Amino acid sequence: MSVMTTRERFQAVMNFRPFDRLPILEWATWWTQTIDRWHTEGLPPEVKDRYDICRYFGQDVYVQMGVPVKGPGLPAPSHHGAGIIEDMDDYQRLRECLYPWPAIDREAWRRVSEKQESGEIAMWFTIEGFFWYPRTLLGIEPHLYAFYDKPELMHRMNSDLADHMLKCFEEILSVCAPDFMSFAEDMSYNHGPMLSRELFDEFMMPYYKRILPPLKERGVICLIDSDGDVTVPACWFEEAGLDGIFPLERQAGVDVARLRREHPKMRFMGAFDKMTMNRGEAAMRAEFERLLPTAARGGLLVSCDHQTPPGVSIEDYRLYLRLFAEYAEKAGRMSRGERL
């Protein structure tokens, strides 16, 4: 098989077709502390930008664009986890600072799209989802109570968010055709989802069903970004029309092989246990062996299951990448039915 471009490789893997090798990628930015450490261990000081770091290490470049749902003038919460509204009156008062328009810089997106169309990169974008967004306005604990105490406010926020999303998607799709996108949700912790199936069906499902069709019609793969154990809500997202989930944190007990068995058509990204990355070759090789059978079947972009932590030295990371390249080639050969 001839060498694929970055974009061709993404499309082949995520559409369950044979591929030359797995993409070698880091879907998230590295921790600032990690990069600071690496600058003391040989990473050139001028290599700071996310995509320059990818190119320095020879990784596939996946350019991520953001779509804002909050505009200038919105007050900052007093501390992490705090809210900025309490009721409908507060929401109405601050609404003029929400849903900024225009939401994207068309020229910036067009420039990225040109690199995407050449095959040099894969392109994706992120927007806040229907669990994440109300939580950022209400605060973590008040948000969970609001499902029961303030349902009208919850529906109003998510209805307005859906309206904004549809406008944004129309604008984006008039400029380019992203390879995939993600909804920031983070609605699970290490023991499972933070809400019940009944609450998901009432407060999230209708809005996903409303806003996904224009993306799906253009072939944009739609993923949920949720940390924690997503094993239970995976089927909820699938029924809502989402195509897949990431980052599949191993420390939360997520087993990508089980998810593949239970959801054979879903796409996944992540799954590599970041806690093995400073434990030496044997530990990392065992982790790649765990992921290899699932990855070879397609639909899985192997990557660190969150940001590479600062406990990982640059030499640890170079070893990780050497092993990644080895197993990326193995997965490619397996996808084509070749003997190892």
C-alpha positions in Angstrom: 0.0 0.0 0.0 1.3 3.5 -0.9 1.9 6.0 1.9 -1.2 7.9 2.7 -1.5 11.6 3.5 -2.5 12.6 7.0 -6.1 13.3 5.9 -6.3 10.0 3.9 -5.1 8.1 6.8 -7.6 9.6 9.1 -10.5 8.9 6.7 -9.4 5.3 6.2 -9.0 4.5 9.9 -12.2 6.2 11.0 -14.3 4.7 8.2 -13.0 1.1 8.8 -11.0 0.8 5.6 -7.5 -0.6 5.3 -4.8 1.9 6.1 -1.0 2.2 5.7 -0.5 2.8 9.4 -2.2 4.2 12.4 -1.9 8.0 12.8 0.7 8.9 15.4 -1.0 11.8 17.2 -1.5 13.7 20.4 -5.1 14.9 20.2 -4.8 17.3 23.1 -2.2 20.0 23.9 0.5 18.9 26.3 0.5 20.1 29.9 2.4 23.4 30.1 4.6 21.8 32.9 5.4 18.9 30.5 6.7 21.3 27.8 8.6 23.3 30.4 10.3 20.2 31.5 11.1 19.1 28.0 12.7 22.5 27.3 15.2 21.6 30.0 15.8 18.2 28.4 16.5 19.0 24.8 13.3 20.4 23.2 14.5 23.5 21.4 13.3 26.7 23.2 11.7 28.0 20.0 9.5 24.9 19.7 6.5 26.0 21.7 3.4 26.0 19.5 1.2 23.0 19.7 1.6 22.1 16.0 5.3 22.9 15.9 5.7 20.4 18.7 3.8 17.8 16.6 6.0 18.4 13.6 9.2 18.3 15.7 8.3 14.8 16.9 7.2 13.7 13.4 3.5 13.3 14.4 0.4 13.5 12.2 -1.0 17.0 12.6 -4.7 17.4 13.5 -5.6 21.1 13.6 -8.3 21.9 16.1 -10.5 25.0 15.7 -12.7 26.4 18.4 -16.2 27.7 18.1 -17.1 30.1 21.0 -20.5 30.2 22.7 -19.5 33.0 25.1 -18.5 36.5 24.1 -16.7 39.4 25.6 -18.1 41.0 28.7 -19.2 37.8 30.4 -18.1 37.9 34.0 -15.6 35.3 35.3 -16.6 32.9 38.0 -15.1 33.6 41.4 -13.3 30.2 41.5 -13.1 26.9 39.6 -16.5 25.2 39.7 -18.4 28.4 40.6 -21.2 29.7 38.5 -22.1 33.2 37.2 -25.9 32.8 37.1 -28.5 31.5 39.6 -31.8 31.9 37.7 -33.6 32.9 34.6 -33.3 36.6 35.3 -29.5 36.3 35.6 -29.4 34.4 32.3 -31.6 37.0 30.5 -29.3 39.8 31.8 -26.1 38.1 30.6 -27.5 36.7 27.4 -26.2 39.6 25.4 -22.7 38.3 26.3 -23.5 34.8 25.0 -23.7 33.4 21.5 -21.2 35.8 19.8 -21.6 36.4 16.1 -19.9 36.0 13.8 -18.6 33.0 15.6 -15.7 32.2 13.3 -12.9 34.0 11.4 -13.8 32.8 7.9 -10.3 33.6 6.5 -8.5 31.7 9.3 -10.7 28.7 8.8 -10.2 28.9 5.0 -6.4 28.9 5.4 -6.6 25.8 7.6 -9.0 24.2 5.1 -6.5 24.7 2.3 -3.9 22.6 4.2 -6.6 20.0 4.9 -7.6 19.7 1.3 -3.9 19.2 0.3 -3.9 16.2 2.7 -1.2 17.8 4.9 -3.5 17.9 8.0 -6.8 16.6 9.3 -9.1 19.4 10.5 -11.6 19.4 13.4 -13.4 21.7 15.6 -14.8 21.8 19.2 -17.9 23.4 20.7 -19.4 23.2 24.2 -22.1 20.6 24.6 -25.4 20.4 26.4 -24.1 19.2 29.7 -20.9 21.2 29.8 -22.4 24.6 28.8 -25.1 24.9 31.5 -22.6 23.8 34.1 -20.2 26.6 33.2 -23.0 29.1 33.7 -24.5 27.6 36.9 -21.5 26.1 38.6 -20.8 22.4 39.2 -23.1 21.7 42.1 -26.0 24.1 41.3 -26.0 22.6 37.8 -26.8 19.1 39.1 -29.6 20.5 41.2 -31.0 22.5 38.3 -32.1 19.4 36.4 -34.7 19.0 39.1 -35.2 22.5 40.5 -34.9 24.7 37.4 -35.9 22.6 34.3 -37.3 25.6 32.5 -33.9 27.4 32.7 -32.1 24.2 31.6 -34.2 23.8 28.5 -34.0 27.5 27.7 -30.2 27.5 27.8 -29.9 24.3 25.7 -32.5 25.5 23.2 -30.6 28.8 22.7 -27.3 26.8 22.5 -28.8 24.6 19.8 -30.0 27.6 17.8 -26.5 29.1 18.0 -24.9 25.8 17.0 -27.1 25.5 13.9 -26.0 29.0 12.8 -22.4 28.2 13.5 -22.5 24.9 11.6 -24.1 26.6 8.6 -21.3 29.1 8.6 -18.5 26.5 9.0 -19.9 24.3 6.3 -20.0 27.2 3.9 -16.3 27.6 4.3 -14.9 24.0 4.7 -15.7 20.4 5.4 -14.1 19.4 8.7 -13.0 15.8 9.0 -14.5 15.6 12.5 -15.7 17.6 15.4 -16.3 17.2 19.1 -18.7 18.3 21.8 -17.1 19.1 25.1 -19.2 17.4 27.7 -17.2 15.8 30.6 -20.3 14.3 32.0 -18.7 11.2 33.6 -16.3 10.7 36.5 -14.4 7.6 37.5 -17.6 5.8 38.6 -19.8 6.6 35.6 -22.1 9.3 34.4 -23.1 12.3 36.6 -26.8 12.1 35.5 -29.4 9.4 34.9 -30.6 8.1 31.5 -33.9 9.7 32.2 -32.3 13.2 32.6 -30.1 12.6 29.5 -33.2 11.7 27.5 -35.1 14.8 28.7 -32.4 17.5 28.7 -29.8 16.4 26.1 -31.1 13.9 23.6 -33.6 16.2 21.9 -31.0 18.9 21.3 -28.4 16.5 19.9 -31.1 15.0 17.5 -31.9 18.5 16.4 -28.4 19.8 15.6 -26.6 16.7 14.3 -28.3 16.2 10.9 -26.5 19.0 8.9 -23.1 17.8 10.1 -23.9 14.1 9.3 -25.2 15.1 5.9 -21.7 16.6 5.1 -19.9 13.6 6.4 -18.5 15.2 9.5 -17.8 12.6 12.2 -19.3 13.8 15.5 -17.5 12.8 18.7 -18.2 13.3 22.4 -15.3 14.5 24.6 -16.0 13.1 28.0 -13.5 12.2 30.6 -14.1 9.4 33.2 -16.0 6.1 32.7 -18.1 6.4 29.6 -19.1 2.8 29.4 -22.7 3.3 30.4 -23.5 6.5 28.5 -21.9 5.3 25.3 -25.2 3.8 24.2 -27.0 7.0 25.1 -24.7 9.0 22.8 -25.0 6.4 20.1 -28.8 6.5 20.2 -28.6 10.3 20.1 -26.7 10.1 16.8 -23.2 10.7 17.9 -20.5 8.7 16.1 -18.0 8.1 18.9 -16.3 9.1 22.1 -12.9 10.1 23.4 -10.5 10.0 25.3 -11.4 6.7 27.0 -9.4 7.1 30.2 -7.9 3.8 31.4 -7.6 5.0 35.0 -11.4 5.3 35.1 -11.7 1.6 34.0 -12.6 2.2 30.4 -11.9 -0.9 28.2 -11.9 0.0 24.5 -12.1 -3.6 23.5 -15.4 -3.9 25.4 -16.7 -0.7 23.9 -15.8 -2.0 20.4 -17.8 -5.3 21.1 -20.8 -3.4 22.4 -20.7 -0.6 19.8 -19.1 -2.0 16.6 -19.9 1.1 14.5 -18.7 3.8 16.9 -15.4 5.6 16.5 -13.0 6.2 19.3 -9.9 8.2 20.1 -7.4 8.0 22.9 -7.4 4.8 25.1 -3.6 4.6 25.7 -3.0 4.6 29.4 -0.9 7.8 30.1 0.1 6.3 33.5 2.4 3.8 31.7 4.4 6.5 29.8 7.1 6.8 32.5 7.3 3.2 33.5 9.6 1.9 30.8 9.4 -0.1 27.6 7.8 -3.2 28.9 4.9 -1.3 30.4 4.3 0.8 27.3 4.7 -2.2 25.0 2.1 -4.2 27.0 -0.3 -1.2 26.6 0.2 -1.1 22.9 -0.4 -4.9 22.7 -3.6 -4.4 24.6 -4.8 -1.9 22.1 -3.5 -3.5 18.9 -6.4 -5.9 18.1 -9.0 -3.2 18.4 -6.9 -0.6 16.5 -6.3 -3.0 13.6 -10.0 -3.3 13.1 -10.3 0.4 12.4 -12.4 3.1 14.0 -9.8 3.8 16.7 -7.3 6.7 16.7 -4.8 5.5 19.4 -3.5 8.4 21.5 -2.7 9.3 25.0 -5.9 9.0 27.0 -5.5 12.6 28.0 -2.6 15.1 28.1 0.9 13.7 28.5 1.7 14.4 32.2 4.7 16.2 33.4 6.1 13.1 35.0 7.0 11.9 31.5 10.6 12.9 30.5 11.4 13.8 26.9 13.3 10.5 26.6 10.2 8.6 27.9 8.2 10.3 25.2 10.7 9.5 22.5 10.5 5.9 23.5 6.7 6.0 23.5 6.8 7.4 20.0 9.3 4.8 18.8 7.0 2.0 20.1 3.9 3.9 18.7 5.5 3.9 15.2 6.2 0.1 15.5 2.7 -0.7 16.5 1.2 1.8 14.1 2.8 -0.2 11.2 1.6 -3.5 12.7 -1.9 -2.3 12.9 -1.8 -1.2 9.3 -0.5 -4.6 8.1 -3.3 -6.3 10.1 -5.9 -4.0 8.7 -4.8 -5.1 5.2 -4.9 -8.8 6.2 -1.1 -9.3 6.0 0.8 -11.7 8.2 3.0 -10.2 10.9 
